[in-house]
């Protein structure tokens, strides 16, 4: 059972997620030889404040 987890910033519509999931499922079925019923797509909305990139984290402040 393929499981695809997509993490992104909030703001996409339900229709955008549905369209994306449909395309992902089609690709999984085509390339991995599974079925749509066996394929799951999970969207996780992560606030921008909770999404940090290591080289862009500001330096610690004294006492912080």
PyMOL commands that set and color helices and strands:
alter all, ss='L'
color gray80, all
select helices_A, chain A and resi 14-32+36-38+48-50+54-56
alter helices_A, ss='H'
color red, helices_A
select strands_A, chain A and resi 3-8+40-45
alter strands_A, ss='S'
color yellow, strands_A
deselect
rebuild
show_as cartoon
